[in-house]
């Protein structure tokens, strides 16, 4: 009980700090929403866009699903990397490790905080898609999107924690995180329809965590007759998360890397 209570207290502290920073809120929530508005308006005249699975879906479903996945990766992957590296290099992680508070409470608080922010992002994106662009979202599709979001948060958090061993400064993390996210977004059917990309690039992206997540969210929002849950997504994204978690377990350090 003490561990859980302290973890939620740490998550609340992270949430308050997050809300005080206009920059983090802008990147984490407002940017995906803004991109949804702009891209849906620009491509609305096309009616339907070819998805990664080969069939065509509405432009609104395409960008609602893809940009939700993009927002999850940008906020979680970049946010965890920058927050953990900043705390480590400033000496806070070392103090957490030596304090009477359980060492894992800090990391658990980060995960809880990212789950809360990610669920808010999903809710905002789905609300705008339904109310502004008329996207019909069924209850089953909404549940599927939230399940995919939880899977994405786990995977992106684990990947970020594994990479903190190789990121030596917060500035480096704030550059690496958005660069990786935006690069994968262009190759994973988030910003551009997959039929505009080389086939080999689409095939490679299907083994990376963002493409299956985006494609599954798009599928859930677009097709009432399609299965709401795709096994490939749980396998690919789950493997990335599990392997990264194991790697982070053995490589994560509480000590500053730069003396």
FIPAKE-545570 format. One line per 2 residues: number of its first residue (from 0); their letters; for each residue x, y, z of N, C-alpha, C. Coordinates in steps of 0.05 Angstrom, whole numbers, plus 5000, padded with zeros to 4 digits. Layout:
N
NUM) a) X/Y/Z/X/Y/Z/X/Y/Z ~ ...
//
This chain:
259
0) xx) 5016/4976/5000/5000/5000/5000/5017/5025/5000 ~ 5039/5024/5015/5056/5048/5016/5069/5054/4989
2) xx) 5077/5032/4975/5089/5036/4949/5068/5048/4929 ~ 5044/5038/4930/5023/5048/4913/5017/5077/4919
4) xx) 5014/5084/4945/5008/5111/4953/5030/5130/4944 ~ 5055/5123/4948/5077/5140/4940/5079/5143/4909
6) xx) 5073/5121/4896/5073/5122/4866/5053/5142/4855 ~ 5028/5141/4867/5008/5160/4858/5015/5188/4866
8) xx) 5028/5192/4889/5036/5218/4897/5057/5229/4878 ~ 5075/5212/4869/5095/5220/4849/5082/5227/4823
10) xx) 5062/5211/4815/5048/5217/4790/5033/5244/4791 ~ 5021/5250/4815/5008/5276/4818/5027/5299/4816
12) xx) 5051/5295/4828/5072/5315/4827/5080/5320/4797 ~ 5084/5298/4782/5091/5300/4754/5069/5314/4738
14) xx) 5044/5309/4745/5022/5321/4730/5021/5351/4735 ~ 5026/5359/4760/5026/5388/4766/5049/5402/4752
16) xx) 5072/5389/4751/5095/5401/4737/5090/5403/4707 ~ 5076/5382/4697/5069/5382/4668/5051/5405/4661
18) xx) 5031/5409/4677/5011/5430/4671/5023/5458/4674 ~ 5045/5461/4689/5058/5487/4692/5074/5495/4667
20) xx) 5081/5475/4651/5098/5480/4628/5081/5481/4603 ~ 5078/5505/4592/5062/5508/4567/5075/5493/4544
22) xx) 5101/5491/4544/5115/5477/4522/5108/5448/4521 ~ 5108/5435/4544/5102/5406/4545/5073/5401/4538
24) xx) 5055/5418/4547/5026/5414/4540/5022/5419/4510 ~ 5037/5438/4499/5035/5444/4470/5043/5420/4454
26) xx) 5066/5408/4462/5077/5385/4447/5060/5360/4451 ~ 5051/5356/4476/5037/5331/4482/5009/5329/4474
28) xx) 4993/5351/4475/4965/5349/4469/4957/5368/4446 ~ 4965/5393/4447/4955/5412/4427/4966/5407/4400
30) xx) 4992/5398/4398/5003/5393/4372/4989/5370/4357 ~ 4984/5347/4369/4969/5326/4354/4941/5335/4346
32) xx) 4928/5351/4364/4901/5361/4357/4903/5381/4334 ~ 4923/5398/4334/4926/5417/4312/4932/5404/4286
34) xx) 4949/5383/4287/4954/5368/4262/4929/5354/4252 ~ 4913/5343/4270/4888/5331/4262/4870/5350/4247
36) xx) 4868/5374/4258/4851/5395/4246/4861/5402/4218 ~ 4888/5407/4217/4899/5416/4191/4898/5395/4170
38) xx) 4908/5371/4177/4910/5349/4157/4882/5339/4148 ~ 4863/5338/4167/4836/5329/4160/4823/5349/4141
40) xx) 4829/5375/4146/4817/5396/4129/4830/5396/4101 ~ 4857/5391/4100/4871/5391/4074/4863/5368/4057
42) xx) 4860/5344/4070/4855/5320/4054/4826/5311/4054 ~ 4808/5328/4065/4780/5320/4066/4768/5316/4039
44) xx) 4778/5331/4019/4766/5329/3992/4772/5303/3979 ~ 4792/5288/3989/4799/5262/3977/4779/5241/3985
46) xx) 4764/5245/4006/4744/5226/4014/4756/5202/4028 ~ 4771/5186/4014/4783/5162/4026/4813/5161/4020
48) xx) 4828/5149/4039/4857/5147/4037/4864/5117/4040 ~ 4884/5109/4025/4893/5081/4027/4908/5077/4053
50) xx) 4899/5057/4069/4912/5051/4094/4934/5030/4089 ~ 4949/5025/4111/4972/5006/4108/4963/4978/4101
52) xx) 4939/4970/4109/4929/4943/4104/4920/4939/4075 ~ 4919/4961/4059/4911/4959/4031/4884/4970/4024
54) xx) 4865/4970/4044/4839/4980/4038/4838/5011/4042 ~ 4817/5023/4033/4814/5052/4036/4795/5059/4059
56) xx) 4803/5080/4074/4786/5090/4096/4783/5120/4094 ~ 4765/5131/4109/4760/5160/4108/4785/5175/4118
58) xx) 4788/5199/4107/4811/5215/4116/4810/5221/4145 ~ 4786/5225/4156/4784/5231/4185/4793/5207/4202
60) xx) 4784/5183/4194/4792/5159/4209/4822/5155/4207 ~ 4832/5160/4183/4861/5156/4178/4878/5174/4197
62) xx) 4871/5200/4197/4887/5218/4213/4880/5217/4243 ~ 4855/5211/4250/4848/5208/4278/4863/5185/4291
64) xx) 4864/5162/4277/4879/5140/4288/4909/5144/4287 ~ 4919/5153/4264/4948/5157/4261/4960/5178/4280
66) xx) 4946/5200/4281/4957/5222/4298/4953/5217/4328 ~ 4934/5201/4335/4932/5192/4363/4956/5175/4371
68) xx) 4963/5157/4353/4987/5141/4358/5012/5158/4359 ~ 5014/5177/4341/5036/5196/4340/5038/5212/4366
70) xx) 5015/5222/4376/5015/5237/4401/5023/5220/4425 ~ 5015/5195/4425/5023/5177/4446/5053/5173/4447
72) xx) 5065/5169/4423/5094/5164/4422/5109/5190/4429 ~ 5100/5212/4418/5114/5238/4423/5114/5244/4453
74) xx) 5090/5242/4466/5088/5249/4494/5102/5230/4512 ~ 5098/5204/4507/5109/5183/4525/5138/5179/4521
76) xx) 5146/5173/4496/5174/5166/4490/5192/5190/4496 ~ 5185/5213/4486/5202/5237/4491/5200/5246/4520
78) xx) 5175/5246/4530/5172/5256/4558/5187/5240/4578 ~ 5185/5213/4576/5199/5196/4596/5229/5199/4593
80) xx) 5239/5200/4568/5267/5202/4564/5279/5228/4576 ~ 5266/5250/4570/5275/5276/4580/5273/5278/4610
82) xx) 5250/5269/4621/5246/5271/4650/5265/5254/4666 ~ 5270/5229/4657/5288/5211/4672/5317/5220/4669
84) xx) 5325/5228/4645/5353/5237/4642/5358/5263/4657 ~ 5338/5281/4657/5341/5306/4672/5344/5301/4702
86) xx) 5327/5283/4713/5328/5276/4741/5354/5262/4748 ~ 5364/5245/4730/5388/5230/4735/5413/5249/4735
88) xx) 5415/5266/4715/5438/5283/4712/5439/5305/4733 ~ 5416/5313/4744/5415/5333/4765/5419/5321/4792
90) xx) 5421/5294/4794/5426/5281/4819/5400/5273/4834 ~ 5377/5278/4823/5352/5271/4837/5348/5241/4838
92) xx) 5354/5227/4817/5351/5198/4818/5368/5185/4839 ~ 5392/5195/4842/5410/5184/4863/5398/5189/4891
94) xx) 5385/5212/4894/5373/5218/4920/5348/5200/4925 ~ 5333/5196/4903/5310/5178/4905/5319/5150/4913
96) xx) 5341/5141/4902/5351/5114/4907/5360/5111/4936 ~ 5371/5133/4948/5381/5132/4975/5359/5139/4996
98) xx) 5337/5150/4987/5315/5158/5005/5300/5134/5016 ~ 5285/5137/5038/5269/5115/5049/5246/5107/5030
100) xx) 5239/5125/5011/5218/5119/4992/5228/5096/4974 ~ 5210/5076/4968/5218/5054/4950/5229/5065/4924
102) xx) 5250/5054/4914/5264/5064/4890/5245/5063/4866 ~ 5229/5043/4864/5211/5040/4841/5188/5059/4840
104) xx) 5183/5074/4862/5161/5092/4863/5164/5115/4843 ~ 5188/5123/4838/5193/5145/4819/5185/5135/4791
106) xx) 5195/5112/4783/5188/5101/4756/5159/5094/4754 ~ 5147/5083/4775/5119/5077/4774/5102/5102/4772
108) xx) 5111/5123/4785/5097/5149/4783/5099/5160/4754 ~ 5121/5156/4741/5124/5165/4713/5105/5150/4695
110) xx) 5102/5124/4700/5084/5108/4683/5055/5115/4687 ~ 5047/5119/4713/5019/5127/4719/5013/5154/4706
112) xx) 5032/5172/4709/5028/5199/4698/5024/5198/4667 ~ 5041/5182/4654/5038/5179/4625/5013/5166/4617
114) xx) 5003/5147/4632/4977/5134/4627/4955/5155/4628 ~ 4955/5172/4649/4934/5192/4652/4934/5212/4629
116) xx) 4958/5222/4622/4960/5242/4601/4952/5229/4574 ~ 4960/5204/4570/4954/5191/4544/4924/5186/4542
118) xx) 4911/5178/4563/4882/5174/4562/4867/5200/4556 ~ 4877/5222/4568/4865/5248/4562/4869/5255/4532
120) xx) 4893/5250/4522/4898/5255/4493/4879/5239/4476 ~ 4876/5214/4481/4858/5197/4466/4829/5208/4467
122) xx) 4820/5215/4491/4793/5226/4494/4789/5251/4478 ~ 4809/5269/4479/4807/5294/4464/4806/5289/4434
124) xx) 4824/5272/4424/4825/5266/4396/4799/5254/4386 ~ 4789/5235/4401/4764/5222/4393/4740/5241/4394
126) xx) 4740/5259/4414/4718/5278/4416/4718/5297/4392 ~ 4741/5308/4385/4743/5326/4363/4735/5312/4337
128) xx) 4745/5288/4333/4739/5273/4309/4709/5268/4306 ~ 4695/5263/4328/4667/5257/4327/4650/5283/4324
130) xx) 4656/5303/4340/4640/5327/4341/4645/5346/4317 ~ 4670/5349/4310/4678/5369/4290/4677/5356/4262
132) xx) 4686/5331/4259/4688/5319/4232/4668/5297/4227 ~ 4650/5293/4247/4628/5274/4243/4637/5245/4241
134) xx) 4659/5238/4252/4668/5210/4252/4651/5194/4271 ~ 4638/5173/4261/4621/5156/4278/4639/5136/4293
136) xx) 4640/5138/4319/4657/5121/4335/4640/5103/4352 ~ 4641/5078/4347/4626/5058/4363/4639/5053/4389
138) xx) 4623/5043/4408/4634/5037/4435/4657/5017/4434 ~ 4654/4996/4417/4675/4976/4415/4700/4988/4403
140) xx) 4697/5005/4384/4721/5018/4372/4735/5036/4392 ~ 4720/5050/4409/4731/5067/4429/4747/5051/4450
142) xx) 4735/5029/4458/4749/5011/4477/4775/5001/4465 ~ 4774/4993/4440/4798/4982/4426/4819/5003/4425
144) xx) 4812/5028/4418/4832/5049/4416/4845/5054/4444 ~ 4829/5054/4465/4841/5057/4492/4859/5034/4499
146) xx) 4852/5009/4491/4869/4986/4496/4896/4989/4481 ~ 4894/4997/4456/4918/5001/4440/4935/5023/4453
148) xx) 4922/5044/4463/4937/5066/4476/4952/5056/4500 ~ 4940/5039/4517/4954/5028/4540/4978/5011/4531
150) xx) 4974/4995/4510/4997/4980/4500/5019/4998/4490 ~ 5012/5019/4476/5032/5038/4466/5047/5052/4489
152) xx) 5032/5060/4509/5045/5073/4532/5066/5054/4545 ~ 5058/5029/4549/5077/5010/4560/5102/5007/4543
154) xx) 5098/5003/4517/5120/4999/4499/5138/5023/4496 ~ 5127/5047/4492/5143/5071/4488/5157/5078/4514
156) xx) 5145/5074/4537/5158/5079/4563/5182/5061/4566 ~ 5178/5035/4560/5200/5016/4563/5223/5022/4544
158) xx) 5217/5030/4519/5237/5037/4500/5253/5062/4510 ~ 5238/5082/4520/5252/5106/4530/5270/5100/4553
160) xx) 5261/5083/4572/5277/5076/4595/5302/5061/4586 ~ 5300/5043/4566/5323/5029/4556/5343/5048/4544
162) xx) 5334/5068/4530/5352/5087/4516/5364/5107/4534 ~ 5354/5111/4559/5365/5131/4577/5394/5124/4584
164) xx) 5402/5099/4581/5429/5091/4587/5449/5103/4567 ~ 5438/5110/4543/5456/5121/4522/5452/5150/4517
166) xx) 5432/5162/4531/5427/5191/4528/5439/5205/4552 ~ 5459/5222/4548/5474/5233/4570/5465/5260/4580
168) xx) 5449/5274/4564/5440/5301/4573/5410/5304/4566 ~ 5396/5321/4581/5368/5327/4574/5365/5339/4546
170) xx) 5384/5355/4538/5383/5367/4512/5384/5346/4490 ~ 5401/5326/4495/5403/5304/4476/5376/5289/4474
172) xx) 5364/5285/4497/5338/5270/4498/5316/5286/4484 ~ 5316/5312/4488/5295/5329/4475/5299/5331/4445
174) xx) 5323/5324/4435/5328/5323/4406/5322/5296/4395 ~ 5332/5275/4409/5329/5248/4399/5300/5239/4398
176) xx) 5285/5245/4419/5257/5237/4421/5240/5246/4398 ~ 5237/5273/4394/5221/5283/4372/5231/5274/4345
178) xx) 5258/5272/4341/5269/5264/4315/5260/5236/4308 ~ 5262/5217/4328/5255/5190/4323/5225/5188/4317
180) xx) 5209/5202/4334/5180/5201/4331/5171/5212/4304 ~ 5181/5235/4296/5172/5247/4270/5182/5230/4247
182) xx) 5206/5219/4249/5216/5202/4227/5199/5177/4223 ~ 5192/5164/4245/5175/5140/4244/5147/5148/4234
184) xx) 5138/5172/4241/5111/5180/4233/5109/5182/4202 ~ 5130/5192/4189/5130/5194/4160/5131/5167/4146
186) xx) 5143/5147/4160/5145/5121/4147/5124/5101/4156 ~ 5107/5109/4175/5088/5090/4188/5059/5096/4181
188) xx) 5054/5112/4161/5026/5118/4153/5012/5136/4173 ~ 5026/5155/4183/5014/5175/4201/5009/5201/4187
190) xx) 5030/5212/4175/5028/5237/4160/5021/5233/4130 ~ 5032/5211/4119/5028/5206/4091/5015/5179/4086
192) xx) 4997/5177/4067/4985/5150/4061/5007/5131/4052 ~ 5006/5106/4061/5027/5086/4054/5031/5082/4025
194) xx) 5010/5086/4008/5014/5082/3979/5031/5103/3966 ~ 5038/5124/3981/5057/5144/3970/5086/5138/3977
196) xx) 5090/5117/3993/5116/5110/4003/5127/5085/3988 ~ 5153/5081/3987/5164/5057/3975/5155/5032/3991
198) xx) 5149/5011/3977/5138/4987/3989/5158/4976/4010 ~ 5184/4977/4004/5203/4966/4023/5203/4982/4050
200) xx) 5198/5008/4048/5198/5024/4072/5174/5018/4089 ~ 5151/5013/4076/5127/5006/4090/5131/4978/4104
202) xx) 5144/4960/4090/5149/4933/4101/5167/4935/4126 ~ 5188/4951/4124/5206/4954/4147/5192/4967/4170
204) xx) 5175/4987/4165/5161/5001/4186/5141/4983/4201 ~ 5132/4962/4187/5112/4945/4199/5124/4929/4223
206) xx) 5151/4928/4224/5164/4914/4246/5173/4934/4268 ~ 5167/4959/4265/5173/4980/4285/5147/4986/4300
208) xx) 5149/4997/4325/5125/4998/4342/5104/5017/4333 ~ 5110/5039/4319/5090/5059/4313/5071/5051/4291
210) xx) 5080/5037/4270/5063/5030/4248/5040/5012/4256 ~ 5046/4990/4270/5023/4972/4278/5003/4987/4296
212) xx) 5013/5004/4313/4995/5018/4331/4977/5037/4316 ~ 4989/5053/4297/4973/5072/4282/4953/5057/4264
214) xx) 4963/5036/4251/4946/5021/4232/4922/5008/4246 ~ 4926/4998/4270/4905/4985/4286/4884/5006/4295
216) xx) 4893/5029/4303/4875/5050/4311/4858/5060/4287 ~ 4871/5062/4265/4857/5070/4240/4836/5049/4233
218) xx) 4844/5024/4235/4825/5002/4228/4801/5002/4247 ~ 4806/5005/4273/4785/5005/4292/4765/5027/4288
220) xx) 4774/5050/4280/4757/5073/4276/4742/5073/4249 ~ 4753/5058/4230/4742/5060/4203/4722/5038/4195
222) xx) 4725/5014/4207/4709/4991/4197/4693/4979/4219 ~ 4667/4980/4216/4649/4967/4236/4650/4937/4234
224) xx) 4656/4927/4211/4655/4898/4207/4682/4885/4212 ~ 4703/4901/4215/4730/4890/4219/4734/4884/4249
226) xx) 4752/4866/4254/4759/4859/4282/4771/4884/4295 ~ 4763/4889/4320/4772/4912/4334/4801/4908/4344
228) xx) 4809/4883/4346/4836/4877/4357/4852/4861/4338 ~ 4876/4870/4332/4894/4857/4313/4917/4844/4328
230) xx) 4921/4818/4324/4941/4803/4338/4969/4814/4332 ~ 4973/4821/4306/5000/4831/4298/5009/4854/4315
232) xx) 4990/4872/4321/4997/4896/4337/5007/4888/4365 ~ 4992/4870/4378/4999/4861/4405/5026/4847/4405
234) xx) 5031/4832/4383/5056/4817/4382/5080/4836/4377 ~ 5078/4853/4357/5100/4871/4350/5105/4891/4371
236) xx) 5085/4906/4379/5088/4927/4399/5095/4914/4426 ~ 5082/4891/4433/5088/4878/4458/5117/4868/4460
238) xx) 5127/4857/4438/5155/4848/4438/5174/4872/4442 ~ 5169/4894/4428/5186/4918/4432/5185/4926/4461
240) xx) 5162/4926/4473/5160/4935/4501/5173/4915/4520 ~ 5169/4889/4516/5180/4869/4534/5211/4868/4532
242) xx) 5221/4868/4508/5250/4868/4504/5263/4893/4516 ~ 5250/4916/4511/5261/4941/4521/5260/4942/4552
244) xx) 5238/4931/4563/5236/4930/4592/5258/4913/4605 ~ 5263/4890/4592/5285/4873/4603/5312/4886/4600
246) xx) 5316/4899/4577/5341/4914/4573/5344/4936/4593 ~ 5322/4951/4598/5323/4973/4618/5329/4962/4646
248) xx) 5318/4938/4651/5322/4926/4678/5351/4922/4685 ~ 5367/4916/4664/5395/4910/4669/5414/4933/4663
250) xx) 5404/4953/4649/5422/4975/4641/5415/5002/4654 ~ 5391/5004/4666/5383/5030/4678/5402/5037/4701
252) xx) 5409/5062/4702/5427/5072/4723/5414/5096/4737 ~ 5418/5097/4763/5408/5119/4779/5430/5140/4783
254) xx) 5454/5134/4775/5477/5152/4778/5480/5170/4753 ~ 5488/5195/4757/5493/5212/4734/5515/5201/4716
256) xx) 5511/5203/4690/5531/5193/4671/5553/5213/4666 ~ 5547/5239/4670/5566/5260/4665/5575/5271/4692
258) x) 5600/5270/4697/5610/5280/4723/5619/5309/4721
//
